[in-house]
Amino acid sequence: MSLTRRQLLGGAAVGLGGAVVGVGAGAAVASSAEDAPDSTTYGQQTVPFFGAHQSGIQTPAQAYAVFSAYDLGAEADLASVARMMRLLSDDAARLTQGVPALADLDEELALSPSRLTVTFGFGPRFFDIINRPEQRPSSCAQLPSFSIDALQDKWSGGDLLIQICGDDAMAVSHARRMLWKDTRAFAIKRWQQNGFLDARGSQQPGATPRNLMGQVDGTTNPRTDDDFDVTVWNQDPPSWFVGGTMLAIRRIAMNLETWDAVSRADRENSIGRRLANGSPLTGRDEFDALDLSAVDDRGLPVISDFAHVRRAHTGPQAPFLRRGYNYDLGTTAGGVTDAGHVFTAYAANLDTQFIPVQQTLADQDLLNVWTTPIGSAVFALPPGASAGGWVGEGLLG
């Protein structure tokens, strides 16, 4: 009798090290890519799953995202978590290339991947569960408490993160469901956050996205491979984490009703940038350098001392990648819009890059009047996997 994939990964055959499954997945993906019709439609576009770094980080942001956090079960250990990551990597490698996951009864839903990416991350407690606390990256710890926080458990924490992004909501939803099935024997869903950006094709390629306050969001992001090597991809010990990155994910509620009552000029002054094109108040184009020394004819700073961009450029400077998404859950019975931003910060080291900037913003940022962080989590995102391998193999293998 032949073994099923789950029997192979769950039983004694795991002693093979997952090589059989990895090779099978790689072969299926390679074959599908070679046989795929020549098409320029968005639905047929794919992003490689295998590589030095996980996709979904440097990948240009897609239109939709689902971030799902899981708590590992009481029986979880190194061996069972390794089996889970083999399963997840195997199915993710297929789905991102438009190949149905094994045992997928709705395989037609997998045939239009639409730049689907799947990215995995490990929370602080993960390393204790697998009994390798010494392998925890230095900044893989819950963020300090900031004065502006009103955190809720239902949006915070987690041992395992699965980030799924794509240009088609159906592809993202289907992938989420397939990967959730892979986790059921190992973990329990803690939270899920869905987000969206502009629809594919509605803006010029490469345009900086906007948040629900109308602000251009992400102007100062790293853009070249060299930028990413310096700011995003980790180069320090532990060795398994070289080529990975840290992620801080913050759910930020926006009070859009009170924001609606603010004049356009006051909105721009609170940000320090023009809403029309994202240019600084001291420049004309989005990517013009800030002139924080500029004053108006009254001798007052053109960019307020408490404007968001000035606060973000006050104190130690270490850039990081922002790749956040908007959320909108509609209007509550009390007439308040439940909407905001799933803010994501990817950095080689959160302690030296993200936390100092966040502390400065928490102290004196005008935007704090209209925004409140209600969720917070931190994950270490391993480097990518080579063809035939699986994500996290360097730590768990």
KOLVO-138552 format. One record per residue (C-alpha): x, y, z; residue in one letter. Coordinates in steps of 0.2 Angstrom, whole numbers, plus 5000, padded with zeros to 4 digits. Example, Ala and Ser with C-alpha at 12.3 -4.5 7.8 and 13.67 -1.06 7.14 Angstrom:
REM KOLVO-138552
{X 5062	Y 4978	Z 5039	r A}
{X 5068	Y 4995	Z 5036	r S}
REM end
This chain:
REM KOLVO-138552
{X 5000	Y 5000	Z 5000	r M}
{X 5007	Y 5017	Z 4995	r S}
{X 5009	Y 5030	Z 5009	r L}
{X 5000	Y 5047	Z 5008	r T}
{X 5009	Y 5063	Z 5010	r R}
{X 5002	Y 5065	Z 5027	r R}
{X 5007	Y 5048	Z 5032	r Q}
{X 5024	Y 5050	Z 5025	r L}
{X 5027	Y 5067	Z 5035	r L}
{X 5018	Y 5061	Z 5051	r G}
{X 5026	Y 5044	Z 5053	r G}
{X 5043	Y 5035	Z 5053	r A}
{X 5046	Y 5040	Z 5035	r A}
{X 5050	Y 5057	Z 5041	r V}
{X 5067	Y 5050	Z 5044	r G}
{X 5070	Y 5053	Z 5026	r L}
{X 5071	Y 5071	Z 5030	r G}
{X 5057	Y 5077	Z 5020	r G}
{X 5068	Y 5076	Z 5004	r A}
{X 5055	Y 5065	Z 4995	r V}
{X 5041	Y 5078	Z 4998	r V}
{X 5052	Y 5092	Z 4994	r G}
{X 5058	Y 5085	Z 4977	r V}
{X 5040	Y 5080	Z 4972	r G}
{X 5034	Y 5098	Z 4975	r A}
{X 5048	Y 5106	Z 4966	r G}
{X 5045	Y 5094	Z 4951	r A}
{X 5027	Y 5098	Z 4951	r A}
{X 5030	Y 5117	Z 4951	r V}
{X 5043	Y 5116	Z 4938	r A}
{X 5033	Y 5106	Z 4926	r S}
{X 5018	Y 5117	Z 4928	r S}
{X 5029	Y 5132	Z 4924	r A}
{X 5035	Y 5125	Z 4909	r E}
{X 5018	Y 5119	Z 4903	r D}
{X 5009	Y 5135	Z 4907	r A}
{X 5002	Y 5144	Z 4892	r P}
{X 5010	Y 5160	Z 4887	r D}
{X 4999	Y 5173	Z 4895	r S}
{X 5000	Y 5191	Z 4900	r T}
{X 4984	Y 5191	Z 4911	r T}
{X 4987	Y 5196	Z 4929	r Y}
{X 4979	Y 5180	Z 4935	r G}
{X 4993	Y 5169	Z 4927	r Q}
{X 5007	Y 5179	Z 4934	r Q}
{X 5018	Y 5170	Z 4947	r T}
{X 5031	Y 5174	Z 4960	r V}
{X 5044	Y 5161	Z 4964	r P}
{X 5042	Y 5152	Z 4981	r F}
{X 5060	Y 5146	Z 4982	r F}
{X 5075	Y 5157	Z 4984	r G}
{X 5087	Y 5165	Z 4995	r A}
{X 5074	Y 5175	Z 5004	r H}
{X 5055	Y 5172	Z 5007	r Q}
{X 5044	Y 5181	Z 4994	r S}
{X 5030	Y 5193	Z 5000	r G}
{X 5043	Y 5205	Z 5008	r I}
{X 5053	Y 5213	Z 4994	r Q}
{X 5039	Y 5208	Z 4982	r T}
{X 5030	Y 5223	Z 4976	r P}
{X 5014	Y 5224	Z 4987	r A}
{X 4999	Y 5215	Z 4980	r Q}
{X 4981	Y 5221	Z 4981	r A}
{X 4976	Y 5209	Z 4995	r Y}
{X 4983	Y 5201	Z 5011	r A}
{X 4978	Y 5190	Z 5025	r V}
{X 4989	Y 5189	Z 5040	r F}
{X 4985	Y 5173	Z 5051	r S}
{X 4993	Y 5170	Z 5068	r A}
{X 4993	Y 5153	Z 5077	r Y}
{X 4997	Y 5146	Z 5094	r D}
{X 5006	Y 5129	Z 5094	r L}
{X 4997	Y 5115	Z 5103	r G}
{X 5001	Y 5108	Z 5120	r A}
{X 5009	Y 5093	Z 5112	r E}
{X 5020	Y 5103	Z 5100	r A}
{X 5039	Y 5099	Z 5099	r D}
{X 5053	Y 5101	Z 5087	r L}
{X 5048	Y 5085	Z 5077	r A}
{X 5030	Y 5090	Z 5075	r S}
{X 5033	Y 5108	Z 5071	r V}
{X 5046	Y 5102	Z 5058	r A}
{X 5032	Y 5091	Z 5050	r R}
{X 5020	Y 5105	Z 5050	r M}
{X 5033	Y 5117	Z 5041	r M}
{X 5036	Y 5103	Z 5028	r R}
{X 5017	Y 5102	Z 5025	r L}
{X 5015	Y 5121	Z 5024	r L}
{X 5030	Y 5123	Z 5012	r S}
{X 5025	Y 5109	Z 5001	r D}
{X 5007	Y 5117	Z 4998	r D}
{X 5013	Y 5135	Z 4998	r A}
{X 5026	Y 5130	Z 4984	r A}
{X 5012	Y 5123	Z 4974	r R}
{X 4999	Y 5136	Z 4977	r L}
{X 5010	Y 5151	Z 4972	r T}
{X 5013	Y 5143	Z 4955	r Q}
{X 4995	Y 5139	Z 4951	r G}
{X 4996	Y 5121	Z 4956	r V}
{X 4983	Y 5114	Z 4967	r P}
{X 4988	Y 5108	Z 4985	r A}
{X 4988	Y 5090	Z 4987	r L}
{X 4971	Y 5083	Z 4992	r A}
{X 4963	Y 5100	Z 4986	r D}
{X 4945	Y 5096	Z 4981	r L}
{X 4943	Y 5113	Z 4974	r D}
{X 4958	Y 5113	Z 4963	r E}
{X 4950	Y 5125	Z 4950	r E}
{X 4952	Y 5139	Z 4963	r L}
{X 4971	Y 5137	Z 4963	r A}
{X 4974	Y 5139	Z 4944	r L}
{X 4975	Y 5158	Z 4944	r S}
{X 4988	Y 5163	Z 4957	r P}
{X 4989	Y 5181	Z 4953	r S}
{X 5006	Y 5184	Z 4960	r R}
{X 5002	Y 5174	Z 4976	r L}
{X 5015	Y 5174	Z 4989	r T}
{X 5016	Y 5164	Z 5006	r V}
{X 5028	Y 5170	Z 5020	r T}
{X 5030	Y 5161	Z 5036	r F}
{X 5036	Y 5168	Z 5053	r G}
{X 5040	Y 5162	Z 5071	r F}
{X 5035	Y 5171	Z 5086	r G}
{X 5045	Y 5173	Z 5102	r P}
{X 5038	Y 5158	Z 5111	r R}
{X 5041	Y 5147	Z 5096	r F}
{X 5059	Y 5145	Z 5101	r F}
{X 5055	Y 5139	Z 5118	r D}
{X 5042	Y 5126	Z 5112	r I}
{X 5055	Y 5118	Z 5100	r I}
{X 5068	Y 5119	Z 5115	r N}
{X 5080	Y 5130	Z 5106	r R}
{X 5079	Y 5147	Z 5115	r P}
{X 5097	Y 5150	Z 5111	r E}
{X 5092	Y 5151	Z 5092	r Q}
{X 5080	Y 5166	Z 5095	r R}
{X 5085	Y 5181	Z 5086	r P}
{X 5090	Y 5196	Z 5098	r S}
{X 5075	Y 5207	Z 5093	r S}
{X 5062	Y 5193	Z 5093	r C}
{X 5053	Y 5198	Z 5108	r A}
{X 5036	Y 5207	Z 5111	r Q}
{X 5038	Y 5226	Z 5108	r L}
{X 5039	Y 5237	Z 5124	r P}
{X 5023	Y 5246	Z 5130	r S}
{X 5020	Y 5263	Z 5121	r F}
{X 5010	Y 5276	Z 5129	r S}
{X 4998	Y 5277	Z 5114	r I}
{X 4994	Y 5258	Z 5115	r D}
{X 4977	Y 5251	Z 5119	r A}
{X 4981	Y 5233	Z 5114	r L}
{X 4969	Y 5219	Z 5113	r Q}
{X 4973	Y 5201	Z 5115	r D}
{X 4963	Y 5196	Z 5100	r K}
{X 4975	Y 5205	Z 5089	r W}
{X 4991	Y 5202	Z 5097	r S}
{X 5004	Y 5189	Z 5099	r G}
{X 5006	Y 5172	Z 5091	r G}
{X 5018	Y 5157	Z 5089	r D}
{X 5017	Y 5155	Z 5070	r L}
{X 5013	Y 5168	Z 5056	r L}
{X 5006	Y 5164	Z 5039	r I}
{X 5006	Y 5179	Z 5028	r Q}
{X 4997	Y 5177	Z 5011	r I}
{X 4997	Y 5191	Z 4998	r C}
{X 4990	Y 5191	Z 4980	r G}
{X 4981	Y 5202	Z 4967	r D}
{X 4965	Y 5191	Z 4968	r D}
{X 4955	Y 5190	Z 4983	r A}
{X 4949	Y 5172	Z 4978	r M}
{X 4967	Y 5166	Z 4976	r A}
{X 4972	Y 5173	Z 4993	r V}
{X 4956	Y 5166	Z 5002	r S}
{X 4959	Y 5148	Z 4994	r H}
{X 4977	Y 5148	Z 4999	r A}
{X 4972	Y 5153	Z 5017	r R}
{X 4960	Y 5139	Z 5018	r R}
{X 4972	Y 5126	Z 5011	r M}
{X 4986	Y 5131	Z 5023	r L}
{X 4974	Y 5132	Z 5038	r W}
{X 4970	Y 5114	Z 5035	r K}
{X 4989	Y 5110	Z 5036	r D}
{X 4990	Y 5118	Z 5053	r T}
{X 4975	Y 5110	Z 5061	r R}
{X 4984	Y 5095	Z 5069	r A}
{X 4997	Y 5106	Z 5076	r F}
{X 4991	Y 5123	Z 5081	r A}
{X 4975	Y 5134	Z 5085	r I}
{X 4971	Y 5150	Z 5076	r K}
{X 4974	Y 5165	Z 5087	r R}
{X 4969	Y 5179	Z 5075	r W}
{X 4967	Y 5184	Z 5057	r Q}
{X 4969	Y 5201	Z 5049	r Q}
{X 4963	Y 5204	Z 5031	r N}
{X 4969	Y 5220	Z 5022	r G}
{X 4968	Y 5228	Z 5005	r F}
{X 4977	Y 5241	Z 4994	r L}
{X 4972	Y 5248	Z 4977	r D}
{X 4966	Y 5236	Z 4964	r A}
{X 4979	Y 5229	Z 4952	r R}
{X 4980	Y 5241	Z 4937	r G}
{X 4971	Y 5255	Z 4945	r S}
{X 4987	Y 5265	Z 4948	r Q}
{X 5003	Y 5266	Z 4939	r Q}
{X 5015	Y 5252	Z 4942	r P}
{X 5027	Y 5256	Z 4957	r G}
{X 5016	Y 5270	Z 4964	r A}
{X 5016	Y 5272	Z 4983	r T}
{X 5000	Y 5265	Z 4990	r P}
{X 4988	Y 5276	Z 5001	r R}
{X 4980	Y 5273	Z 5018	r N}
{X 4962	Y 5276	Z 5022	r L}
{X 4967	Y 5294	Z 5028	r M}
{X 4972	Y 5298	Z 5010	r G}
{X 4990	Y 5298	Z 5014	r Q}
{X 5004	Y 5291	Z 5003	r V}
{X 5011	Y 5278	Z 5014	r D}
{X 5029	Y 5271	Z 5011	r G}
{X 5038	Y 5284	Z 5002	r T}
{X 5055	Y 5281	Z 5011	r T}
{X 5055	Y 5263	Z 5009	r N}
{X 5071	Y 5254	Z 5003	r P}
{X 5069	Y 5251	Z 4984	r R}
{X 5085	Y 5243	Z 4978	r T}
{X 5093	Y 5226	Z 4982	r D}
{X 5107	Y 5235	Z 4990	r D}
{X 5095	Y 5245	Z 5001	r D}
{X 5087	Y 5228	Z 5006	r F}
{X 5104	Y 5220	Z 5010	r D}
{X 5107	Y 5234	Z 5022	r V}
{X 5090	Y 5237	Z 5031	r T}
{X 5080	Y 5221	Z 5029	r V}
{X 5090	Y 5205	Z 5027	r W}
{X 5098	Y 5200	Z 5042	r N}
{X 5117	Y 5196	Z 5041	r Q}
{X 5120	Y 5192	Z 5060	r D}
{X 5119	Y 5176	Z 5071	r P}
{X 5111	Y 5165	Z 5073	r P}
{X 5117	Y 5157	Z 5057	r S}
{X 5100	Y 5149	Z 5052	r W}
{X 5093	Y 5167	Z 5052	r F}
{X 5105	Y 5175	Z 5039	r V}
{X 5094	Y 5181	Z 5025	r G}
{X 5079	Y 5182	Z 5035	r G}
{X 5071	Y 5197	Z 5043	r T}
{X 5060	Y 5203	Z 5058	r M}
{X 5042	Y 5208	Z 5057	r L}
{X 5033	Y 5219	Z 5068	r A}
{X 5014	Y 5219	Z 5064	r I}
{X 5003	Y 5233	Z 5072	r R}
{X 4984	Y 5234	Z 5070	r R}
{X 4981	Y 5253	Z 5070	r I}
{X 4963	Y 5259	Z 5072	r A}
{X 4959	Y 5275	Z 5064	r M}
{X 4946	Y 5288	Z 5070	r N}
{X 4940	Y 5293	Z 5053	r L}
{X 4924	Y 5302	Z 5059	r E}
{X 4935	Y 5315	Z 5068	r T}
{X 4948	Y 5315	Z 5054	r W}
{X 4934	Y 5320	Z 5042	r D}
{X 4931	Y 5335	Z 5052	r A}
{X 4949	Y 5341	Z 5050	r V}
{X 4953	Y 5354	Z 5035	r S}
{X 4964	Y 5348	Z 5021	r R}
{X 4977	Y 5361	Z 5026	r A}
{X 4977	Y 5354	Z 5044	r D}
{X 4978	Y 5337	Z 5038	r R}
{X 4994	Y 5341	Z 5028	r E}
{X 5002	Y 5350	Z 5042	r N}
{X 4999	Y 5335	Z 5054	r S}
{X 5008	Y 5324	Z 5042	r I}
{X 5021	Y 5336	Z 5034	r G}
{X 5017	Y 5330	Z 5017	r R}
{X 5004	Y 5336	Z 5003	r R}
{X 4989	Y 5324	Z 5001	r L}
{X 4989	Y 5327	Z 4982	r A}
{X 5006	Y 5318	Z 4978	r N}
{X 5014	Y 5314	Z 4995	r G}
{X 5028	Y 5328	Z 4992	r S}
{X 5035	Y 5336	Z 5008	r P}
{X 5028	Y 5353	Z 5012	r L}
{X 5046	Y 5359	Z 5009	r T}
{X 5047	Y 5351	Z 4991	r G}
{X 5037	Y 5348	Z 4975	r R}
{X 5038	Y 5329	Z 4972	r D}
{X 5035	Y 5314	Z 4982	r E}
{X 5053	Y 5309	Z 4984	r F}
{X 5061	Y 5326	Z 4987	r D}
{X 5071	Y 5327	Z 5003	r A}
{X 5064	Y 5334	Z 5018	r L}
{X 5070	Y 5351	Z 5023	r D}
{X 5067	Y 5351	Z 5042	r L}
{X 5076	Y 5368	Z 5044	r S}
{X 5065	Y 5377	Z 5032	r A}
{X 5054	Y 5391	Z 5040	r V}
{X 5040	Y 5402	Z 5034	r D}
{X 5039	Y 5421	Z 5033	r D}
{X 5034	Y 5422	Z 5051	r R}
{X 5050	Y 5412	Z 5056	r G}
{X 5040	Y 5396	Z 5060	r L}
{X 5045	Y 5379	Z 5054	r P}
{X 5037	Y 5374	Z 5038	r V}
{X 5035	Y 5356	Z 5044	r I}
{X 5028	Y 5357	Z 5062	r S}
{X 5039	Y 5351	Z 5077	r D}
{X 5025	Y 5338	Z 5079	r F}
{X 5021	Y 5333	Z 5061	r A}
{X 5022	Y 5315	Z 5058	r H}
{X 5037	Y 5315	Z 5046	r V}
{X 5048	Y 5326	Z 5057	r R}
{X 5045	Y 5315	Z 5072	r R}
{X 5049	Y 5300	Z 5061	r A}
{X 5066	Y 5309	Z 5057	r H}
{X 5070	Y 5314	Z 5074	r T}
{X 5083	Y 5304	Z 5084	r G}
{X 5092	Y 5289	Z 5078	r P}
{X 5089	Y 5285	Z 5060	r Q}
{X 5088	Y 5267	Z 5053	r A}
{X 5076	Y 5264	Z 5039	r P}
{X 5065	Y 5249	Z 5038	r F}
{X 5052	Y 5242	Z 5025	r L}
{X 5034	Y 5247	Z 5027	r R}
{X 5022	Y 5235	Z 5018	r R}
{X 5005	Y 5238	Z 5027	r G}
{X 4987	Y 5235	Z 5022	r Y}
{X 4971	Y 5244	Z 5025	r N}
{X 4956	Y 5236	Z 5034	r Y}
{X 4938	Y 5241	Z 5034	r D}
{X 4925	Y 5231	Z 5044	r L}
{X 4911	Y 5243	Z 5041	r G}
{X 4901	Y 5254	Z 5053	r T}
{X 4896	Y 5249	Z 5071	r T}
{X 4879	Y 5250	Z 5078	r A}
{X 4885	Y 5266	Z 5087	r G}
{X 4889	Y 5274	Z 5070	r G}
{X 4908	Y 5272	Z 5072	r V}
{X 4918	Y 5266	Z 5057	r T}
{X 4929	Y 5251	Z 5062	r D}
{X 4943	Y 5254	Z 5050	r A}
{X 4962	Y 5257	Z 5050	r G}
{X 4979	Y 5250	Z 5045	r H}
{X 4988	Y 5233	Z 5047	r V}
{X 5005	Y 5241	Z 5049	r F}
{X 5020	Y 5230	Z 5045	r T}
{X 5038	Y 5234	Z 5048	r A}
{X 5051	Y 5222	Z 5041	r Y}
{X 5069	Y 5225	Z 5048	r A}
{X 5085	Y 5216	Z 5051	r A}
{X 5084	Y 5221	Z 5069	r N}
{X 5068	Y 5229	Z 5077	r L}
{X 5078	Y 5235	Z 5092	r D}
{X 5089	Y 5246	Z 5083	r T}
{X 5078	Y 5251	Z 5068	r Q}
{X 5059	Y 5251	Z 5072	r F}
{X 5058	Y 5253	Z 5091	r I}
{X 5067	Y 5270	Z 5092	r P}
{X 5056	Y 5277	Z 5078	r V}
{X 5041	Y 5270	Z 5086	r Q}
{X 5045	Y 5278	Z 5103	r Q}
{X 5048	Y 5295	Z 5095	r T}
{X 5031	Y 5294	Z 5087	r L}
{X 5023	Y 5288	Z 5102	r A}
{X 5030	Y 5303	Z 5112	r D}
{X 5024	Y 5317	Z 5101	r Q}
{X 5016	Y 5313	Z 5084	r D}
{X 5001	Y 5324	Z 5079	r L}
{X 4993	Y 5308	Z 5070	r L}
{X 4991	Y 5300	Z 5087	r N}
{X 4975	Y 5311	Z 5089	r V}
{X 4967	Y 5300	Z 5076	r W}
{X 4976	Y 5283	Z 5077	r T}
{X 4977	Y 5270	Z 5091	r T}
{X 4987	Y 5254	Z 5090	r P}
{X 4975	Y 5240	Z 5096	r I}
{X 4986	Y 5225	Z 5091	r G}
{X 5004	Y 5220	Z 5091	r S}
{X 5015	Y 5205	Z 5087	r A}
{X 5033	Y 5201	Z 5082	r V}
{X 5039	Y 5187	Z 5071	r F}
{X 5056	Y 5181	Z 5065	r A}
{X 5054	Y 5177	Z 5046	r L}
{X 5067	Y 5164	Z 5041	r P}
{X 5076	Y 5165	Z 5025	r P}
{X 5069	Y 5157	Z 5009	r G}
{X 5071	Y 5138	Z 5005	r A}
{X 5080	Y 5130	Z 4990	r S}
{X 5071	Y 5119	Z 4978	r A}
{X 5067	Y 5103	Z 4987	r G}
{X 5069	Y 5111	Z 5004	r G}
{X 5057	Y 5119	Z 5016	r W}
{X 5055	Y 5136	Z 5025	r V}
{X 5063	Y 5135	Z 5043	r G}
{X 5074	Y 5120	Z 5038	r E}
{X 5090	Y 5128	Z 5045	r G}
{X 5082	Y 5130	Z 5062	r L}
{X 5071	Y 5114	Z 5063	r L}
{X 5080	Y 5102	Z 5051	r G}
REM end
